[in-house]
Amino acid sequence: MKIMVTGNLGYVGPSVIQQLRVTYPDAELVGMDLGIFAHCLTGTKALPERILDTQLYKDVRNVTKLDFEGFSAVVHLAAISNDPMGNSFERITDEINCKSSLKIAELAKSAGVRNYVFASSCSVYGAASGQAKKEDDELNPLTAYAKSKIDTELGLANFASDDFVVTCLRFATACGFSERTRLDLVVNDFVAGAITSGVINILSDGTPWRPLIHIADMARAIDWAVNRGSDNGGALLILNTGSDQWNYQVLELAEAVAAVIPGTKVNINAAPDNRSYKVDFSKFRKLAPMHQPQISLSETVQGLRDGLVSMSFVDSEFHNSDYMRLNVLKNHMSSNRLTQDLNWITK
C-alpha cells in the first residue's frame, strides 16, 4: 500500500502520519509539502517526518499525474488553514484550498488512486442558529476559508465513483498539542494565555458555539477514510467529523481551561462573534463506530499544558510569534523568503 499525505509539515500532519504508520506498518508513506511551516517544531527532538519513506517539498499548485502514480490513497491536508490567513490571502486561498484540491483529485483519479480524503471544515456552517447542523442542512460560510471548503466539496462530486472513493471530512475545530503546535486555535490559545499570564481573554461575549476535535482523533478519522469503500456511505461522502459531546460555548472552553490551570482569570469582551454553530455528528458515529473520538476536553487541556510547560513556554506575547500561522507567512515575506503568492524566493 502506498499513501500520499499533502500538507504533512503542518499542525495536524504529524498525528496523521503517526496514525497511518501504526495502522499500516509496511505501507509506503509519502509526504508532500511546500515547507512553509516546517521549522515550527514544538516539544520534539526529532523531525516527525522521520517515519515517512519519502518527504517531497512541492507546491500542491504544481502537481502532475506522475506524482500520484502507484498510490492507493491521497490524504489532502494542504491548505491556507484558518480565517485570518484566508482573509489576508483570499485569492491564494481559492487557488490552494479549492483549485489545487480539485486538480489533485483529477490527477489522482487518472493515476489509479482508489481513495481521496479531503480535510474539510465545520466552519462551512458559519452563523447557524437552532438545532445542531447535519450534513444536508443549509450552509452559511462567513470567510474565504469556509467558502473554499464548500467549493471544493461541490467540485469533488464530479470525480467520485466506485473506483475513486471521495471522503470529505468536515472536521470540528482542531485542538491539542502537536509536534508543530499552533496557538491560533481557540483551546490552544486559552491554554497558552493561562500558562503565560494567568489570563484568558475571550474576544466575544462567550456565547458562540464551537465543536472541537483533538488532532489525534482527526487522525483516527482519516485512518478510517483511507480505506473506506463506496458501500459504506457512497462514492462521495461529506461527513461531519467530531463528537456531539464536544459542542461547547466559548465561555465553557475557557472555564474548562481554568479548571485545569488554577488561578486563571477569564476576561470577556462583549463584542459579538457571528461565527457560531453546533454540529450533529450522528452520521459519523454510524458509519465509523470504531474510529470515534477518544480524547476528552480535560485530557486535551492537560496535554497542552504539559507540552508547553515542557518547552519552558513563557511568552506572554505569543500572539506576535510564529505560533500564529499568519505571523509565519508575514515573517517569511518580510525576510524576502516568500513572495506575495506564497512561493519560495530561491535567488
N, C-alpha and C positions, 0 to 999 in steps of 0.2 A: 504494500500500500504506500502511496506517495501523496502527501498532503502539503499544500501551499497555505501559508498564513501571511496575508499582507498586513502592513501596519503593526508588525510584531514588536517594533522597538519603541512602543508607547507604554501607556499605563496598564492596559488590560493584557497586552501581548504576552508578558512573562507567565501569567497564570494560565493562559491558553496553551502555550507550548509545553508547560509542565504537565497539564492535564492530559494532553494528547500523547506525550511521551510515556506516561504511566499506562494509559489505555492501549496504546499501540507501540510497545517497546521495540519492535522490529521494523516499524514504518520508517520511510524516508521523509523527514520533516524539513521543509524549506521555508525560510522567512524572506519576505520582500518588503523593504522599507527604504525611504529616502534618507533616513538617519537624522532628521532634524532634532529629535529629542533623545537620541541615543546616549548622550552624555549625562542625562538627568537621572543618574543612578541614586538609589536610596537604600541604605541598610544592607548592602551586599558587597562582598569582597571579590566576586567573580561575575563575569557577564552572564546574564540569564541565557543568552544565545549559545552558550557552550554545549547545550543539549541538542541543538539542531545539527542536522547533517550539512546544511548549507545556509549561509546568510547572503542574500543578494541585496545590494544597495542600488535601488532603482525607483524612479518616479512612476507611480501607477498610471500616470498620464501617457507613459511611453512604452507600455507593454505591447508584446507581439504574441501571435499564436504559439510561437516556439517556446515562450516562457511557460506554457501550460501543458506541453506535450508530455504524456505519460503520467499525469496526475489523476488521482481518483477524486480528490475533493479540493476545493478552494474555500478558505475561510477569509472573508474580506472585512478586515477591521479598519483599513487605512481610510482616514477622513480628517477634514478640519473638524475638530472634535468637540466644540462647545459653542454656545451662543456668542460670547464676546469675540472669539476668533471669526465666527461666521459673519458677524455684523461688520467686522473690520475688513474682511476679505470676502465680500459677498460673491463676486464673480468667480473667484478661485474656489469658493465653497461649492458652487454649482459644477465647476469643471472637475474637481476632485471627488466630491461626495456623490454626484449623480452621473455625469457623463462618463467618468472613468469606471464607475461601478458597472454601468451597462456595457461599456466596451469590454471589460474583463469577462462579464457573463457571456457575451457573444463569442469572444475568442476561446474561452474555456470550453464552451459547448462544442465549438468546431474542432477543438483539440481532443475531444472524447472524455472530458471530465464528467463525472456522474453526479456529484453533489456540489452545490454552491450555497454557502452560508453567508448571509448578508447581515451585518450588525446595524439594525435599525434602532428606533428610539421611541419610547412612550411620549416624548415631547411633541409628537405629532398631534396630540390631543389638545395642547395649548391651554386655552381658557375653557374649562369644561366643568359646568355645574351639574348637580344632580347625581344620579347613580354612577357607580364605577363603570368605566368605559370598556366595552367589548370591542373586538377587532372590527366589526362591521358598523360601529357607531360613527357618527359624524366627526370629521377631523377639523381642527381649527389651529393650524400652525401659526405661531407668532413671530418666528425668526427664520432667517435664511437657513440655518442648520436644520430646523424641523422640516421646512419645505423641501430641502434637498433629499431628506429621507423618504418623504411621501412620493416625490417624483421618481425616485429610484424604484420603490416598490411597484409603482404603476408600470414603469418600463420593463421590469423583470418579468411581468406577465407574458411578454412577447417571446420569452426564451424557455419558459418552464415546459417540461414534457416528462413522460415516464422515464426517459433515459437521461434527463437533465433536471434533477430534482432541486428546486429552489426553496430555501427556508429563510424568511425574513424575520429575525428575532427582534421584536420591539422591546428592547431592554428598558427596565426601570433605571433610575439614576444610579450610576455606579458609585461604589464606596469601598473602603478597605485599604490596608497597607499593601503596597506593591514594591517590587524592586525598582520601579520608576514611579514613585508616588506623586500624584498631583494633589494640590491643595485648593484648586479652583472648583471643587465639588462640595456640596453643602455639608455633609457629615465630616469630611476630611478637614474642611475649613474650620468647623466648630471645634474639633479636637485640637487643631493647631493653635487656635486662639486661646483655648482653655489652658494649654500647656505653657504657652509663652507669655501670656499676660494675665491669665486668670479671668478673662472676659470673653464672652461670646456676643458678637454684635449681629443681630438679626436685621437684615436690610429690608424688612417688610413689617407688617403687623403680626406676623407669626401664624396667620391662619391658612396660607396656601397649603394645598395638599401635594405631597410628593411620594411616589412609590420608589423604593430603593432596592438594590441588589448588590451583594458582595461580589467582587471580581472573581473569586473562586467559584461562586455559584453561576456566574456568567459562563465561565469556562466549562462547567458541567453541562450547561445547556448546549453549548457549541459542540461538545463531545457527542451529545445525542444527535444533533442535526447533521453532523458529518456523515453519518451512515443511515439517515432517515430514508425510508422508501416511500414511493408515491402512494402506497396503500395505507400509509399512516399520516393522513392529513392532506393528501393530494400533491400533485406535481408542483403547485405553487402554494406555499403555506405562509401566511402572515400571522405572527403569533406574539401576543403579549407575553413577555418573559420576566417573571418575578414571582412574588408571593402576595396573596391577599393580606396576610398578616403584616406586610411591610409597606402598607399605605399609611403614611404619617403626615400630620401637620408639622410645619417647620418648627413651631414652638415645642412640640413634643420631642423633636430631634434634639433641640438644644437642651431640654430638660434631661434627656437620656444621657447626653454627654456629661452634664453637670453631676449626674448621679454617680458616674464612674470616676470623675475627677473632682473630688470635694473642694469646696471653696470657690467654685466657678460662679461668676456673676453673669446673668443673662440680661442684655440690653435689647430693647425692642424699638425699632424705628417704625413709626406708624405709616410710612409710605406704602401705598398699595402695590401689589405684585399680581398682575393678571395671569401669570403662569400658575395654574392650579388645576390639578386633575387627580382623581382616584381612578385606579385601573383594576379591571376584573381579569384574573389570571386562571380562571377555571379551565379554559381550553388547554393551556399548557399543562395543567395538572392532570388532565385526562389523557393527553397524547404522550406525555413523557413522565409517567409516575415514578420512574427510577432515577430521574435526574432533577429532582426538585431542590430548591434552595435549602441549605442545611445550616447556614451560619446566622446566628441571631444578631440583633442590633447591639446588644451589650457586648457580645463577643467581638463584633466589628470595632466598636469604640475602644475596647481593651487592646485589640491588636494594633490599632493606630497609635494609641498612647504608648504602648510598649515599643513599637517600632521607632517612633520619633524620639522617645527618651533614649533608646539605644544608640541613636545617632548624635546624642547631646544637642538636640534641636532646641535652640533658644531664640530664634529670630522672630521677634515680635513684629517686624516689618516684612513678614513673608509675602504679603500681597505685592510687594515690589520685587520679588525674587523670581528665580527660574522655576520655582514650584508652581507658578501660574503659567500655563502654556502660552498665553498671548505674549507674556513678557519674553519668553524664549524666542519667539518669532521676531519681536522688535529688537532684541539684543543682537540676533544674527544679522539683521538688516543694518542696524546702526554700525556694526563692525565690518560691514561690507563682505559678509559671508553668504548672504542670501538676497536674491532680487525681490522686487515687489510681487512678482509672480510665483514666489516660493520655489525658485530654482537656485541651486548652489552656484556661487561665483567661483570658478576654478582657475581664473587667470588674474 
